[in-house]
Amino acid sequence: MTYENYKLEDFLFDLEFKNWVLAPTEDSQLFWEQWIKGHPEQLETILTAKEIILTLEYQEPKSVSIEEQNELLKGILIHKPERSSAKTKFGYYSIAASILILLAASFYYFHFIKTDATDTPSLITQVVKENPRGQKTKIALPDGSVAWLNSDSRIEYSSDFTGERNIHLRGEAYFEVVKNPEKPFKVYSGDVVTTALGTSFNVQAFENHHIKIGLVTGKISVSVDQSDMEPRTVDSPGQTVLYNKEVNELTLSFSKELDFFKWTEKTIVFEDANIAEVKEVLERWYNVDITIKNLNRKIMYTGEYKNESLERILQRMSFVEKFSYEIKGKEVEINFK
């Protein structure tokens, strides 16, 4: 994750930053201490973001969801003062946090107390969550299930799973599903439907790629929409299903190390990846544009990187694949020798 260009709003809505503020670990504490030392210009912004997050955590009504907090906070931040001293801005954001608490309390009253008194049905809407390149988020779903949404990915679902538990996915997401035999949990990704009762699994469905589903725990069924093909049942952790749209075929394979969902643990895994695959993953992960020059041979690269910077990954790859590189902001050039 790169934070150099983060503004206050970005820190406030970043799950990893929130986790560090509210429940720091030895690793996260060490990471942020080192990062702040290297980026002193962001210290004031980080301290302000920490103050707001801590204020919300210990003063807000707990019945208001994370999504509702974020939407309210976004509304406040839209009208933040553009030109003022650091002291004035800090005071403003403290006030903004207090306003949010009052708004959250009002929401609690009108949504829960008043609704219960009048038996007015709650409004059901379609929820859309979308990540740009370089960002990953953890999402609490209406039934208590959890989704981790990868970079350059999008999911859509009903704000209330009263009828069906259906998710529409573009890109990649990992799901931990609350068991409910009466309401199967379905993920629609292109032509593929993945059905689960209570389990955890990963779905990779980026545009112009084959669709890949990997099981972590439990049991799933994978089928092709509008097809006579028999559904494939997957009940062994590490088992994967690959859908090749060009030949309309589902094939089974096995990943002993469960590499397909290590992205949720901040780990990039390349296994016999060609240069196009490496380029795409790095661009999505670090929100950069990569230009490849003078490539005159076939590249099949294998490597694993946990919580590494782009600079470090390119440095290690360059020793093996014999290339030089240059990073200029969001532009990266790789030049093969």
Beta strands, then each sheet from edge to edge (+ up, - down):
strand 1: 126-131
strand 2: 137-140
strand 3: 146-149
strand 4: 153-158
strand 5: 165-176
strand 6: 185-189
strand 7: 192-196
strand 8: 200-205
strand 9: 211-217
strand 10: 220-224
strand 11: 232-234
strand 12: 239-244
strand 13: 249-254
strand 14: 267-273
strand 15: 289-293
strand 16: 301-306
strand 17: 323-328
strand 18: 331-336
sheet 1: 1+ 4- 5+ 3- 2+
sheet 2: 1+ 4- 5+ 6+ 7- 10+ 11-
sheet 3: 1+ 4- 5+ 8- 9+ 12- 13+
sheet 4: 14+ 16-
sheet 5: 15+ 18+ 17-
end
